[in-house]
């Protein structure tokens, strides 16, 4: 395929510019030609709100407001698209224009031989949909410019789909190359949560006026594991109350959650389990949404609550936040955890008095599960790498 022809993107780009859609695009590892194609056709100012190329790992972490588990993956492309959508909402009202975030991350041919596969992951986030596509390229069959052309074609075709355009640029793919696709259309309450029209919604209880949570287990649950389940069971027995779960779609030091990711997190839970989705990344914000609740936390989470770096480095802001959490009648049921080879208990921490006074410890004799979601994800990534 050395004589692969270069597609003519201009007619499709003209149709994109003629649509009312506006977007923020972020690209890493490849696809830069897409920006050039959009800008070379008159009317780009009607379409493109911003284009960023966070090429280094540090730049991508900053764009995502956190470090992804893997820099070239479908999950990272979705997080990039979500970050772009939220950025677009800062420039325009989603009620005025159809807005989208477009994200793509790629591992392509370079000046050294790659051990892994050449692959492309791209995603689009709108107010109501998350779409992601992935393509594994046949290795050593194309030049870098030819691979870049494939990336640009994929991105522009996906943008055209979101814009309601029927035309597509033909892609010269080998028979073994298949585009994988996943998408999720969100229910209206998820859309309202993403746009900030509401701060919290409940999943798993059909009642129009849900009963308040008395005990709340907040976390990413990526994935949920036996340790989480045992913590919830022990907490329920200790408190004499049902334990609800809470997942924030925004996070202090992790990428935001898109609709596909939200769906995957929720689908892990048993039928009838109550899960609160919120826009509350910190426990101060959670306390404002759930006054009087008892938070079920691991010792690592409790340490973060008392760390000034989560309050822009201000010890004063940290102290004020803890005072407000306590003032809203919230408490913490604390579970120890093995960290760095040592089991850390509540008594091992030097906590502010205001925080220590609202903490209740579950002793090691009642709970110890040396398992973590991070380690599970790391093992999954290693297994995926060995299968390539």
C-alpha positions in Angstrom: 0.0 0.0 0.0 3.0 2.3 -0.6 1.0 4.2 -3.2 -1.8 4.9 -0.8 -3.7 8.0 -2.0 -4.2 11.0 0.2 -7.9 11.6 0.8 -9.5 15.0 0.0 -10.8 16.3 3.3 -12.0 19.7 2.1 -15.6 18.9 1.0 -16.3 17.2 4.4 -14.6 20.0 6.3 -16.8 22.6 4.5 -19.9 20.8 5.6 -18.6 20.6 9.2 -18.1 24.4 9.1 -21.6 24.9 7.7 -23.1 23.1 10.7 -24.0 24.9 13.9 -21.7 22.7 16.0 -18.8 24.1 18.0 -16.1 22.1 19.6 -12.8 21.9 21.5 -10.3 19.4 20.1 -7.4 17.8 22.0 -4.9 15.5 20.3 -1.9 13.5 21.6 0.5 11.3 19.8 -0.9 12.0 16.4 -3.7 13.6 14.4 -2.2 17.1 14.2 -3.1 17.1 10.5 -6.8 17.3 11.6 -6.3 20.8 13.0 -4.6 21.9 9.8 -7.4 20.5 7.7 -10.0 22.4 9.7 -8.1 25.6 9.7 -7.3 25.5 6.0 -10.9 25.7 4.9 -12.7 29.1 5.4 -15.2 29.1 8.3 -13.1 27.4 10.9 -14.0 30.1 13.4 -17.6 28.9 13.4 -16.5 25.4 14.4 -13.3 25.5 16.4 -13.4 27.0 19.8 -10.0 25.8 20.7 -7.4 23.1 19.7 -4.8 21.8 22.0 -2.0 19.3 21.5 -0.9 18.0 25.0 1.9 15.9 23.5 4.0 15.2 26.5 2.8 13.1 29.4 3.0 16.1 31.7 0.9 18.2 29.3 -1.7 15.5 29.0 -2.0 15.0 32.7 -2.6 18.8 33.1 -5.3 18.7 30.4 -7.0 15.8 32.1 -6.5 17.3 35.6 -5.0 13.9 36.6 -2.8 11.1 35.5 -4.5 8.3 33.4 -3.7 4.7 34.0 -2.6 4.4 30.4 -1.7 7.3 28.1 -2.9 5.7 24.8 -6.2 4.0 25.5 -9.9 4.4 24.8 -10.5 5.5 28.3 -8.0 8.3 28.0 -9.5 9.4 24.6 -12.9 9.6 26.4 -11.4 11.6 29.2 -9.8 14.0 26.7 -13.1 14.5 25.0 -14.9 15.1 28.3 -12.2 17.7 29.3 -12.8 19.3 25.9 -16.5 19.4 26.3 -16.3 21.0 29.7 -13.9 23.6 28.2 -16.3 24.3 25.4 -19.0 25.0 28.0 -16.8 27.7 29.4 -16.8 29.5 26.0 -20.4 28.9 24.9 -23.7 27.9 26.4 -24.7 24.4 25.4 -28.3 25.7 25.2 -27.1 28.2 22.5 -25.0 25.9 20.3 -24.5 22.1 20.0 -21.1 21.7 21.8 -18.7 18.8 21.6 -15.3 17.8 23.0 -13.1 15.8 20.7 -10.2 13.8 22.0 -7.7 11.5 20.3 -4.6 9.7 21.5 -2.4 7.6 19.2 0.7 5.5 19.1 2.1 5.7 15.5 5.2 4.9 13.5 8.2 6.9 14.7 12.0 7.1 14.1 12.5 4.0 16.3 11.0 0.6 16.3 8.0 0.3 18.6 7.5 -2.8 20.7 3.8 -2.3 21.0 1.0 -2.1 18.5 0.3 1.0 16.4 -3.1 2.1 17.5 -5.6 5.0 17.5 -8.3 5.9 20.1 -10.7 8.8 19.5 -13.8 10.0 21.2 -16.5 12.7 21.1 -18.4 14.0 24.1 -21.6 16.0 23.7 -24.2 17.0 26.2 -26.0 13.7 25.7 -23.6 11.2 24.2 -20.2 9.7 24.6 -18.8 7.9 21.5 -15.4 6.2 21.3 -13.7 4.4 18.5 -10.4 2.4 18.4 -8.4 1.1 15.5 -5.3 -1.2 15.7 -3.1 -0.6 12.6 -1.2 -3.3 10.9 2.4 -2.7 11.9 5.1 -1.6 9.4 2.7 -1.4 6.5 2.4 2.4 6.3 4.6 5.5 6.6 4.0 7.9 9.4 2.3 10.4 7.0 0.0 7.6 5.9 -0.9 6.7 9.4 -1.5 10.4 10.2 -3.9 10.5 7.3 -5.9 7.6 8.7 -6.1 9.4 12.1 -7.4 12.6 10.5 -9.9 10.7 8.5 -11.2 8.9 11.5 -11.5 12.1 13.5 -13.2 14.1 10.8 -15.6 11.3 10.1 -16.6 11.1 13.7 -17.0 14.8 13.9 -19.2 14.7 10.8 -21.4 12.0 12.5 -21.9 14.2 15.5 -22.7 17.2 13.3 -25.4 15.1 11.5 -23.5 15.0 8.2 -24.0 11.8 6.1 -20.9 12.1 4.0 -17.7 10.3 5.1 -14.1 10.3 3.9 -13.2 6.8 2.6 -10.4 5.2 4.6 -8.0 2.7 3.0 -7.8 0.1 5.6 -6.4 -3.5 5.4 -8.9 -6.3 5.6 -7.7 -7.2 9.2 -8.1 -3.6 10.4 -11.5 -3.2 12.1 -12.8 -0.1 13.8 -14.1 -0.9 17.3 -16.9 1.3 18.7 -18.7 2.0 21.9 -21.2 4.6 22.7 -23.6 5.7 25.5 -26.6 8.0 25.3 -27.2 9.5 28.7 -30.6 9.8 30.5 -31.7 13.4 31.0 -30.7 13.5 34.7 -27.1 12.5 33.8 -27.1 15.4 31.3 -28.4 17.8 34.0 -25.7 16.6 36.3 -22.9 17.1 33.8 -24.1 20.6 33.0 -24.4 21.5 36.7 -28.1 22.0 36.6 -28.3 19.6 39.6 -25.6 18.6 42.1 -26.6 15.1 42.9 -28.9 12.3 41.6 -29.8 8.9 42.9 -29.6 5.7 41.0 -31.2 2.5 42.1 -34.4 3.8 43.9 -37.5 4.7 41.8 -39.1 6.7 44.6 -39.8 10.3 43.5 -38.5 11.6 46.8 -35.7 9.4 48.0 -34.9 8.9 51.6 -31.7 10.6 52.7 -28.5 8.7 53.1 -27.5 7.9 56.6 -24.2 6.2 55.8 -22.3 6.9 52.6 -19.3 5.1 51.0 -17.7 7.5 48.6 -15.1 6.4 46.0 -14.2 5.8 42.4 -14.9 2.1 42.6 -12.7 1.5 39.6 -13.3 -1.4 39.9 -15.3 -2.3 42.9 -13.8 -5.3 44.7 -14.2 -7.6 47.7 -12.6 -5.1 50.0 -15.2 -2.5 49.2 -18.0 -5.0 49.6 -16.7 -6.2 53.0 -16.2 -2.6 54.2 -19.9 -1.8 53.3 -21.1 -4.9 55.1 -19.0 -4.2 58.3 -20.1 -0.5 58.2 -23.8 -1.5 57.9 -23.5 -3.7 60.9 -21.6 -1.2 63.0 -23.9 1.7 62.2 -27.2 -0.3 62.1 -28.0 1.4 58.8 -28.0 0.7 55.1 -24.8 2.0 53.4 -25.3 3.9 50.1 -22.5 4.5 47.6 -21.5 7.8 46.1 -19.4 8.5 42.9 -18.5 12.0 41.9 -18.2 12.6 38.1 -15.6 15.2 38.9 -12.4 14.5 40.9 -9.6 16.5 42.4 -6.8 14.5 40.9 -8.4 12.2 38.3 -9.9 12.7 34.9 -13.7 13.5 34.8 -16.1 10.6 34.1 -17.9 10.3 30.8 -21.2 8.6 30.2 -19.6 5.3 29.2 -17.5 5.3 32.3 -20.4 6.3 34.6 -22.4 3.4 33.1 -19.6 0.9 33.7 -19.2 2.0 37.3 -22.9 1.8 38.1 -23.3 -1.6 36.4 -20.9 -3.2 38.8 -23.4 -2.8 41.7 -26.1 -5.3 42.6 -29.7 -4.5 41.7 -31.4 -2.4 44.4 -28.2 -0.9 45.6 -28.4 2.9 46.0 -25.7 4.9 44.2 -25.5 8.7 44.4 -23.9 10.4 41.4 -22.6 13.9 42.3 -20.5 16.8 41.2 -18.8 16.9 44.7 -15.1 15.9 44.3 -14.2 16.9 47.9 -15.6 15.8 51.3 -16.5 19.4 52.1 -18.8 19.5 49.0 -20.1 16.1 49.9 -20.9 17.2 53.5 -22.9 20.1 52.1 -25.0 17.7 50.0 -25.3 15.1 52.7 -25.4 16.8 56.1 -25.4 14.5 59.1 -24.2 11.5 57.1 -21.5 9.1 58.3 -18.9 8.7 55.6 -17.3 5.2 55.3 -13.6 5.8 54.4 -10.3 4.0 54.3 -7.3 5.4 56.1 -5.8 6.6 52.9 -8.8 8.7 52.1 -8.9 10.2 55.6 -5.3 11.3 55.2 -6.2 13.2 52.1 -9.0 14.9 53.9 -6.4 16.3 56.3 -3.8 17.2 53.6 -3.5 20.9 52.8 -2.5 20.1 49.2 -6.1 19.3 48.5 -7.0 22.8 49.6 -4.6 24.6 47.2 -1.9 24.2 49.8 -3.6 26.3 52.4 -3.5 24.9 56.0 -6.1 27.6 56.9 -8.5 26.4 54.2 -8.0 22.8 55.3 -8.8 23.6 58.9 -11.9 25.6 57.8 -13.1 22.8 55.7 -12.8 20.2 58.5 -14.6 22.6 60.9 -17.5 22.9 58.4 -17.7 19.2 57.8 -17.9 18.6 61.5 -20.3 21.5 61.9 -22.7 19.9 59.4 -23.0 16.9 61.7 -20.9 14.5 59.5 -18.7 11.7 60.9 -16.2 9.3 59.5 -16.2 5.5 60.0 -12.5 4.7 59.4 -11.1 1.4 58.1 -7.4 0.7 58.4 -5.3 -0.3 55.3 -2.0 -1.8 54.4 0.2 0.9 52.9 3.8 0.3 52.0 3.8 -3.0 53.8 2.4 -1.7 57.1 -1.1 -1.8 58.3 -2.0 1.8 59.1 -4.7 2.5 61.8 -6.5 5.6 62.9 -4.2 5.9 65.9 -1.2 6.0 63.6 -2.3 9.3 62.1 -1.5 12.8 63.5 -4.9 14.4 62.7 -6.3 17.8 63.5 -8.3 17.6 66.7 -11.5 18.7 64.9 -11.2 15.8 62.5 -10.1 13.2 65.0 -13.2 14.1 67.2 -15.6 12.9 64.5 -13.8 9.7 63.6 -14.8 6.2 64.6 -12.4 3.3 64.0 -13.2 -0.2 62.8 -10.5 -2.4 64.4 -8.2 -4.6 62.4 -9.8 -7.7 64.0 -13.1 -6.8 62.3 -11.7 -5.8 58.9 -8.5 -6.3 56.9 -8.5 -6.7 53.2 -5.2 -6.0 51.5 -6.5 -5.4 48.0 -6.8 -2.2 46.0 -8.5 -1.0 42.8 -5.2 0.5 41.6 -3.4 -2.9 41.9 -6.3 -4.6 40.1 -6.1 -2.1 37.2 -2.3 -2.4 37.1 -2.6 -6.2 36.7 -5.2 -5.8 34.0 -2.9 -3.5 32.0 0.0 -5.9 32.4 -2.2 -8.8 31.1 -3.3 -6.6 28.2 0.3 -5.7 27.3 1.4 -9.4 27.3 -1.5 -10.3 25.0 -0.4 -7.8 22.3 
